[in-house]
């Protein structure tokens, strides 16, 4: 009889430990607000409902402490709002708001330490052979070497025996021809089979699946990716037919777009009212005193899905005919004295908050390039146009990592695009907040390529 390796007790135990820690801390530190039956039910029920809604507890084998770090912060934020909302709903008086914040932060610290300890203990246990899964691979292709990198990590608890394939190999993990796999699997108590789909026809796959089902063995199919998979891929089913979506990004969902748009509207409105309202008249005078011409410099850029829009900046150059054709260079003679200051502090970019307010740009996103550059890079830089699956931004991941300003060598644009694509594929509101915060720090510290 096979022994199931994913214990049904992991989630209940984790939930009970978390609730025990929460209730214990509240009982010791805040008895005046905790010792009330309604409050006790509220705290516990709120935690359970939030964790269930977020899918916070799971028994996924490949889960690590960092896998759900975003969900952990989401849980803490929502529970914190619910925690303080109780006082408002019930009219409960609290002695010190600072003390309640301290209590909540202490709860979060202890829960985080417990979660770290849990994964450390689980990893040690698996490294010693506990909670392990015995598996074999049937069929061999180029993907096997990549998948082995996962199987060979002891903290995931996989016990890889080897692979079967009709083509002989001197490899130490080669177990024999495919026809030999059935007896080996039964004799060695194999619990999972991974099958390379491209090696078998429909009837052969059906026979393998039937064998696995009849012997209570989990069956996994390794798709033939033809080297086309990406970080943004997802699998959807259409009438039980799996369809691989290679370019599904977080901002495809309506909820994500609403969250990002609200963030853009709040930040752009605050900047327009609190900064541009008084800074614009001052810069108008300074720019006009040094160089005749308009206050703003506008230039066509490619935005979301390559739609054109006018991108605005404070004019930092003397009027010239090459502004739309030539990037700014170090010690560029076209730049005015006030323009040098604005560029060094990124003040010249602030009018783009109007672009954000109007919806052409976002606060955070891939920086829009000159149209001539876009036409050049879309043919010379692989996957360059992936950047245009989202709105361009005033600042971006590439900029805070040092890839801004003049493109001096091919590595500059390649790394910029690489980071932009990572942002497109891994967007979250937390990533936007991180980039925004780092941008503010960079503005005050300065950057060597800010010219």
DOTIMI-5452 format. One line per field, with one value per residue (C-alpha): residue number from 1; residue in three letters; x, y, z. Coordinates in Angstrom, 2 decimals. Example, Ala and Ser with C-alpha at 12.3 -4.5 7.8 and 13.67 -1.06 7.14 Angstrom:
% DOTIMI-5452
n: [1|2]
res: [Ala|Ser]
px: [12.30|13.67]
py: [-4.50|-1.06]
pz: [7.80|7.14]
//
This chain:
% DOTIMI-5452
n: [1|2|3|4|5|6|7|8|9|10|11|12|13|14|15|16|17|18|19|20|21|22|23|24|25|26|27|28|29|30|31|32|33|34|35|36|37|38|39|40|41|42|43|44|45|46|47|48|49|50|51|52|53|54|55|56|57|58|59|60|61|62|63|64|65|66|67|68|69|70|71|72|73|74|75|76|77|78|79|80|81|82|83|84|85|86|87|88|89|90|91|92|93|94|95|96|97|98|99|100|101|102|103|104|105|106|107|108|109|110|111|112|113|114|115|116|117|118|119|120|121|122|123|124|125|126|127|128|129|130|131|132|133|134|135|136|137|138|139|140|141|142|143|144|145|146|147|148|149|150|151|152|153|154|155|156|157|158|159|160|161|162|163|164|165|166|167|168|169|170|171|172|173|174|175|176|177|178|179|180|181|182|183|184|185|186|187|188|189|190|191|192|193|194|195|196|197|198|199|200|201|202|203|204|205|206|207|208|209|210|211|212|213|214|215|216|217|218|219|220|221|222|223|224|225|226|227|228|229|230|231|232|233|234|235|236|237|238|239|240|241|242|243|244|245|246|247|248|249|250|251|252|253|254|255|256|257|258|259|260|261|262|263|264|265|266|267|268|269|270|271|272|273|274|275|276|277|278|279|280|281|282|283|284|285|286|287|288|289|290|291|292|293|294|295|296|297|298|299|300|301|302|303|304|305|306|307|308|309|310|311|312|313|314|315|316|317|318|319|320|321|322|323|324|325|326|327|328|329|330|331|332|333|334|335|336|337|338|339|340|341|342|343|344|345|346|347|348|349|350|351|352|353|354|355|356|357|358|359|360|361|362|363|364|365|366|367|368|369|370|371|372|373|374|375|376|377|378|379|380|381|382|383|384|385|386|387|388|389|390|391|392|393|394|395|396|397|398|399|400|401|402|403|404|405|406|407|408|409|410|411|412|413|414|415|416|417|418|419|420|421|422|423|424|425|426|427|428|429|430|431|432|433|434|435|436|437|438|439|440|441|442|443|444|445|446|447|448|449|450|451]
res: [Unk|Unk|Unk|Unk|Unk|Unk|Unk|Unk|Unk|Unk|Unk|Unk|Unk|Unk|Unk|Unk|Unk|Unk|Unk|Unk|Unk|Unk|Unk|Unk|Unk|Unk|Unk|Unk|Unk|Unk|Unk|Unk|Unk|Unk|Unk|Unk|Unk|Unk|Unk|Unk|Unk|Unk|Unk|Unk|Unk|Unk|Unk|Unk|Unk|Unk|Unk|Unk|Unk|Unk|Unk|Unk|Unk|Unk|Unk|Unk|Unk|Unk|Unk|Unk|Unk|Unk|Unk|Unk|Unk|Unk|Unk|Unk|Unk|Unk|Unk|Unk|Unk|Unk|Unk|Unk|Unk|Unk|Unk|Unk|Unk|Unk|Unk|Unk|Unk|Unk|Unk|Unk|Unk|Unk|Unk|Unk|Unk|Unk|Unk|Unk|Unk|Unk|Unk|Unk|Unk|Unk|Unk|Unk|Unk|Unk|Unk|Unk|Unk|Unk|Unk|Unk|Unk|Unk|Unk|Unk|Unk|Unk|Unk|Unk|Unk|Unk|Unk|Unk|Unk|Unk|Unk|Unk|Unk|Unk|Unk|Unk|Unk|Unk|Unk|Unk|Unk|Unk|Unk|Unk|Unk|Unk|Unk|Unk|Unk|Unk|Unk|Unk|Unk|Unk|Unk|Unk|Unk|Unk|Unk|Unk|Unk|Unk|Unk|Unk|Unk|Unk|Unk|Unk|Unk|Unk|Unk|Unk|Unk|Unk|Unk|Unk|Unk|Unk|Unk|Unk|Unk|Unk|Unk|Unk|Unk|Unk|Unk|Unk|Unk|Unk|Unk|Unk|Unk|Unk|Unk|Unk|Unk|Unk|Unk|Unk|Unk|Unk|Unk|Unk|Unk|Unk|Unk|Unk|Unk|Unk|Unk|Unk|Unk|Unk|Unk|Unk|Unk|Unk|Unk|Unk|Unk|Unk|Unk|Unk|Unk|Unk|Unk|Unk|Unk|Unk|Unk|Unk|Unk|Unk|Unk|Unk|Unk|Unk|Unk|Unk|Unk|Unk|Unk|Unk|Unk|Unk|Unk|Unk|Unk|Unk|Unk|Unk|Unk|Unk|Unk|Unk|Unk|Unk|Unk|Unk|Unk|Unk|Unk|Unk|Unk|Unk|Unk|Unk|Unk|Unk|Unk|Unk|Unk|Unk|Unk|Unk|Unk|Unk|Unk|Unk|Unk|Unk|Unk|Unk|Unk|Unk|Unk|Unk|Unk|Unk|Unk|Unk|Unk|Unk|Unk|Unk|Unk|Unk|Unk|Unk|Unk|Unk|Unk|Unk|Unk|Unk|Unk|Unk|Unk|Unk|Unk|Unk|Unk|Unk|Unk|Unk|Unk|Unk|Unk|Unk|Unk|Unk|Unk|Unk|Unk|Unk|Unk|Unk|Unk|Unk|Unk|Unk|Unk|Unk|Unk|Unk|Unk|Unk|Unk|Unk|Unk|Unk|Unk|Unk|Unk|Unk|Unk|Unk|Unk|Unk|Unk|Unk|Unk|Unk|Unk|Unk|Unk|Unk|Unk|Unk|Unk|Unk|Unk|Unk|Unk|Unk|Unk|Unk|Unk|Unk|Unk|Unk|Unk|Unk|Unk|Unk|Unk|Unk|Unk|Unk|Unk|Unk|Unk|Unk|Unk|Unk|Unk|Unk|Unk|Unk|Unk|Unk|Unk|Unk|Unk|Unk|Unk|Unk|Unk|Unk|Unk|Unk|Unk|Unk|Unk|Unk|Unk|Unk|Unk|Unk|Unk|Unk|Unk|Unk|Unk|Unk|Unk|Unk|Unk|Unk|Unk|Unk|Unk|Unk|Unk|Unk|Unk|Unk|Unk|Unk|Unk|Unk|Unk|Unk|Unk|Unk|Unk|Unk|Unk|Unk|Unk|Unk|Unk|Unk|Unk|Unk|Unk|Unk|Unk|Unk|Unk]
px: [0.00|1.42|2.01|0.95|3.77|1.79|0.38|-3.20|-2.18|0.27|-2.34|-4.39|-1.24|0.15|-3.20|-3.48|0.08|-0.52|-3.79|-2.15|0.62|-1.82|-4.16|-1.30|0.30|-3.05|-3.96|-0.66|-0.23|-3.80|-6.11|-8.32|-9.36|-8.81|-10.86|-14.16|-15.84|-16.78|-13.22|-11.77|-14.14|-13.48|-9.67|-9.69|-12.41|-10.82|-7.44|-9.00|-11.09|-8.22|-5.79|-8.37|-9.13|-5.43|-4.64|-1.90|-1.61|-0.66|1.29|2.96|6.20|8.22|7.06|9.79|9.73|10.07|7.46|4.55|6.35|4.01|0.95|2.44|2.65|-0.86|-2.13|-0.41|-1.81|-5.41|-5.36|-3.88|-6.72|-9.27|-7.55|-7.96|-11.36|-12.72|-12.08|-14.00|-16.94|-17.34|-16.35|-13.73|-11.36|-7.67|-5.09|-2.36|-2.43|1.36|1.17|-1.45|0.78|3.67|1.54|0.55|4.15|5.27|2.64|3.92|7.54|6.84|4.65|7.40|10.02|7.80|7.32|11.10|11.64|9.00|10.70|14.15|12.96|11.16|14.27|16.45|13.94|13.80|17.59|17.69|15.27|11.94|8.82|10.38|8.91|10.51|10.27|11.51|11.40|10.24|11.75|14.62|15.05|16.85|14.42|15.53|18.77|16.85|14.25|17.00|18.07|14.78|14.88|18.42|17.60|17.31|14.94|12.26|12.27|12.48|14.34|15.25|16.06|16.83|15.23|14.13|14.66|14.99|18.22|21.09|23.19|26.28|24.81|24.71|21.02|20.06|17.84|17.10|14.62|11.07|9.67|11.71|10.14|6.96|8.66|11.21|8.48|6.58|9.64|11.10|7.91|8.04|5.41|5.59|6.29|7.40|6.87|8.38|5.32|7.23|8.58|5.19|2.11|-1.43|-1.90|1.48|0.69|-2.72|-1.12|1.36|-1.39|-3.55|-0.62|0.00|-3.68|-4.09|-1.10|-1.88|1.11|0.97|1.60|3.16|3.65|6.68|5.63|7.96|8.62|10.76|12.71|9.78|8.65|8.91|8.43|5.06|3.54|0.36|-1.78|-5.51|-8.02|-10.54|-12.99|-10.27|-7.71|-4.59|-3.56|-0.25|-0.33|3.27|2.65|0.18|1.24|-0.10|-1.56|-3.88|-6.35|-8.92|-8.14|-4.42|-5.13|-7.51|-4.97|-2.19|-4.43|-5.50|-1.86|-1.03|-3.94|-3.15|0.59|0.20|-2.52|-0.40|2.65|0.67|-0.94|1.90|4.95|4.20|1.75|4.56|7.61|6.31|6.18|9.70|11.13|9.24|11.13|14.53|14.20|13.02|15.83|18.50|17.04|14.10|11.53|8.68|8.57|7.84|9.59|7.28|8.20|6.26|6.88|5.47|3.25|1.01|0.77|2.82|0.22|1.76|1.47|3.11|5.63|6.27|9.38|10.63|12.82|16.47|18.14|18.55|16.22|17.85|16.95|18.44|16.35|14.19|17.09|19.99|20.20|21.70|25.45|27.81|28.81|26.20|26.51|22.76|21.96|21.42|22.79|19.41|18.91|21.97|20.55|17.13|18.59|20.92|17.96|15.44|13.24|12.90|10.84|8.17|5.70|5.24|2.95|0.45|0.96|0.30|-2.83|-4.17|-3.47|-0.73|1.93|2.31|4.43|6.40|7.04|9.57|10.95|9.63|12.34|12.54|10.57|13.77|15.24|12.12|12.25|15.92|15.72|12.61|14.68|18.06|17.17|15.40|11.99|12.33|8.64|7.58|8.10|5.00|2.63|2.34|2.26|5.65|6.69|8.41|10.76|11.38|13.28|16.07|16.56|16.99|19.43|21.66|20.60|19.49|20.61|23.01|23.34|27.09|27.34|25.02|25.02|23.27|20.17|20.20|20.25|17.64|15.29|15.99|14.95|11.95|10.70|11.21|9.05|6.33|6.24|6.52|4.56|2.97|1.94|4.72|7.28|5.93|6.23|9.77|10.85|9.16|10.93|14.32|13.80|13.29|16.53|18.40|17.11|18.74|21.90|22.33|23.46|26.58|24.54|22.02|23.09]
py: [0.00|3.36|6.03|9.53|12.00|15.26|15.12|16.31|17.69|20.30|22.99|22.48|22.43|25.58|27.33|26.30|27.40|30.79|31.30|30.17|32.74|35.52|34.77|34.26|37.63|39.47|37.77|38.71|42.24|43.50|41.72|44.82|44.59|40.86|39.33|39.74|36.80|38.88|40.16|36.64|35.25|38.26|37.94|34.22|34.23|37.19|35.43|32.19|33.91|36.08|33.17|31.03|33.84|34.35|30.62|31.30|27.78|25.03|21.78|22.40|20.46|23.19|25.92|27.80|30.69|33.20|31.57|33.33|36.33|38.64|36.86|37.10|40.90|41.03|38.96|41.23|44.36|43.11|41.64|44.88|46.89|44.44|44.57|48.34|48.36|46.37|49.28|51.62|49.24|48.50|51.89|50.23|52.72|51.92|53.34|53.89|53.63|53.31|50.36|48.62|49.11|47.64|44.62|44.05|44.35|41.93|39.42|39.76|39.36|36.18|34.72|35.42|33.82|30.77|30.51|30.72|28.06|25.81|25.84|25.43|22.40|20.95|21.37|19.63|16.81|16.32|16.44|13.48|11.55|12.39|13.54|12.34|11.30|8.53|9.15|8.10|9.78|7.90|9.23|11.65|14.99|18.28|19.24|16.43|18.15|21.30|19.40|17.49|20.81|20.76|17.05|17.32|20.01|18.06|20.55|19.77|16.14|14.45|11.13|10.80|7.19|7.77|7.59|5.02|5.51|3.22|4.95|3.59|6.03|5.45|7.87|6.60|7.53|5.50|2.65|0.79|0.62|1.87|-1.69|-2.31|0.57|-1.22|-3.90|-1.43|0.99|-1.72|-3.29|0.03|1.59|4.52|7.13|9.57|9.18|12.03|11.30|13.19|13.63|14.02|10.45|8.73|8.54|8.78|5.04|4.67|7.62|6.16|2.83|4.57|6.66|3.55|1.73|4.65|5.00|1.29|1.30|4.56|6.33|10.05|10.71|13.96|14.92|16.96|19.01|19.46|23.18|23.57|26.15|28.56|28.68|31.93|33.20|34.63|31.39|29.85|26.86|27.21|24.52|24.74|21.82|19.73|20.70|22.31|25.51|27.17|30.97|32.16|35.83|36.18|39.11|40.19|43.41|41.40|41.15|43.89|44.00|44.59|47.34|49.07|48.90|50.28|53.02|54.11|54.25|56.33|58.73|59.26|59.83|62.02|64.15|64.72|65.67|68.04|69.80|69.75|70.12|71.26|73.96|76.09|74.66|75.32|79.18|79.24|77.09|79.11|82.23|80.47|78.67|81.83|83.95|81.67|80.54|81.71|79.08|77.11|75.96|72.38|70.08|67.53|64.51|61.62|58.29|54.79|53.73|50.79|48.40|50.88|53.65|57.09|59.87|63.19|62.86|66.11|67.41|70.74|72.08|71.59|72.44|75.41|75.23|72.95|70.78|67.55|67.09|64.42|62.70|62.57|61.31|63.46|62.91|63.69|67.39|67.97|71.61|71.79|71.63|74.93|75.64|75.29|72.24|70.56|71.00|69.72|66.65|65.87|65.94|64.47|67.57|67.80|64.56|65.88|67.11|63.45|63.28|65.00|62.07|59.72|61.62|61.49|57.74|57.69|56.65|55.09|56.24|52.99|51.08|50.70|54.10|55.23|55.70|58.08|56.77|56.42|54.23|52.06|51.48|50.52|48.32|46.38|44.78|44.63|43.70|40.39|40.71|44.50|45.03|42.99|46.25|47.62|45.10|47.68|51.46|53.23|54.80|57.87|55.49|51.78|48.76|49.29|52.88|52.05|49.30|51.86|51.49|55.00|57.84|57.41|53.97|53.63|49.91|47.09|45.64|48.82|48.32|44.52|44.77|47.52|45.36|42.32|44.20|45.76|42.32|41.03|43.92|43.18|39.51|39.97|43.16|43.72|46.84|46.03|46.08|49.48|50.85|49.51|51.07|54.37|54.50|53.63|56.34|58.98|57.85|58.00|61.54|62.78|60.67|61.52|59.24|59.39|59.04|61.75|64.31]
pz: [0.00|-1.02|1.60|0.53|0.88|1.08|4.59|5.00|8.39|7.12|6.42|9.62|11.77|10.13|10.56|14.22|14.99|13.33|15.20|18.43|18.05|17.17|20.07|22.51|21.74|21.87|25.17|26.83|25.46|24.92|27.40|27.71|24.04|23.45|26.30|24.53|22.80|19.75|19.37|19.66|17.02|14.79|14.90|14.19|11.54|9.74|9.58|8.29|5.61|4.35|4.14|2.31|-0.15|-0.89|-1.04|1.48|2.87|0.45|0.22|-3.12|-3.19|-4.89|-2.52|-0.65|1.82|-1.03|-3.28|-1.59|-0.12|-2.05|-0.64|2.83|2.59|1.10|4.03|6.55|4.90|4.72|8.24|9.57|8.01|9.44|12.86|13.20|11.49|14.46|16.83|14.56|14.09|17.79|19.15|21.35|22.96|22.70|25.08|22.52|18.74|18.67|21.06|18.88|15.83|17.83|18.76|15.14|13.93|16.65|15.46|11.90|12.99|14.98|12.19|9.65|11.89|12.31|8.53|8.02|10.68|9.12|5.71|7.26|9.21|6.18|4.01|6.61|6.90|3.14|2.85|5.26|3.06|4.65|2.78|-0.49|-3.83|-5.92|-9.66|-13.09|-16.48|-19.58|-22.78|-23.12|-24.88|-24.29|-21.51|-19.22|-18.26|-17.26|-15.25|-13.46|-11.92|-10.01|-9.20|-7.84|-5.25|-1.97|-0.31|-2.92|-1.79|-5.19|-5.43|-9.11|-10.05|-13.73|-17.15|-19.74|-23.45|-26.45|-27.44|-25.32|-23.31|-21.15|-18.57|-14.98|-14.82|-17.90|-16.69|-19.93|-22.78|-22.38|-22.31|-19.14|-17.22|-16.08|-14.01|-12.61|-11.52|-9.66|-8.03|-6.84|-5.51|-7.95|-7.05|-9.96|-13.68|-15.90|-19.58|-22.55|-24.78|-28.05|-27.78|-27.96|-30.14|-28.80|-28.19|-26.41|-24.14|-23.33|-22.35|-20.07|-18.44|-17.91|-16.32|-13.95|-13.03|-12.39|-10.03|-8.18|-9.71|-10.51|-14.20|-15.48|-19.13|-20.21|-23.22|-26.17|-25.98|-29.11|-27.02|-27.12|-23.48|-21.53|-17.96|-18.99|-20.27|-18.92|-19.82|-20.41|-21.33|-24.14|-23.84|-22.12|-24.77|-23.19|-24.97|-24.14|-23.88|-24.19|-23.51|-20.65|-18.48|-15.07|-16.49|-18.76|-15.88|-15.29|-11.56|-12.18|-14.71|-12.28|-9.43|-11.63|-13.06|-9.56|-8.50|-11.59|-11.01|-7.32|-7.84|-10.95|-9.34|-6.23|-8.29|-10.52|-7.56|-5.03|-7.30|-10.84|-9.73|-8.25|-10.05|-13.57|-13.26|-11.81|-14.58|-17.19|-16.12|-15.86|-19.20|-21.02|-19.55|-20.92|-24.23|-26.36|-27.20|-25.60|-22.00|-22.99|-25.41|-26.97|-29.01|-30.52|-28.80|-29.14|-26.25|-25.39|-28.35|-30.35|-30.32|-30.86|-28.26|-27.48|-24.64|-22.75|-20.99|-19.73|-22.54|-21.56|-24.90|-27.17|-30.15|-32.73|-35.72|-34.37|-31.21|-32.85|-34.59|-32.15|-28.55|-25.84|-25.46|-22.61|-22.63|-25.33|-26.54|-27.16|-23.43|-21.60|-18.13|-16.47|-18.69|-17.19|-13.72|-14.74|-16.43|-13.54|-11.13|-13.64|-13.20|-16.99|-16.92|-14.51|-17.19|-18.07|-15.03|-17.35|-19.75|-16.85|-15.80|-19.37|-19.59|-22.25|-19.73|-16.30|-13.39|-13.69|-16.92|-19.73|-20.75|-24.17|-26.79|-29.72|-32.70|-34.73|-32.00|-31.86|-35.62|-35.31|-32.22|-33.25|-36.02|-34.29|-30.68|-30.06|-28.33|-28.12|-28.86|-25.81|-23.89|-25.62|-24.03|-21.21|-21.03|-20.99|-17.71|-16.30|-14.53|-14.78|-13.54|-16.08|-14.92|-11.23|-12.21|-13.94|-17.58|-18.46|-20.69|-23.59|-25.18|-25.66|-26.48|-27.52|-23.98|-22.74|-24.86|-24.46|-20.65|-20.72|-22.80|-20.63|-17.49|-19.23|-20.27|-16.73|-15.50|-18.06|-17.09|-13.32|-12.69|-9.30|-7.41|-4.92|-7.73|-8.84|-5.30|-5.01|-8.33|-7.45|-4.07|-5.57|-8.22|-5.53|-3.86|-7.19|-7.83|-4.62|-5.03|-8.72|-11.53|-13.69|-16.90|-15.97|-18.55]
//
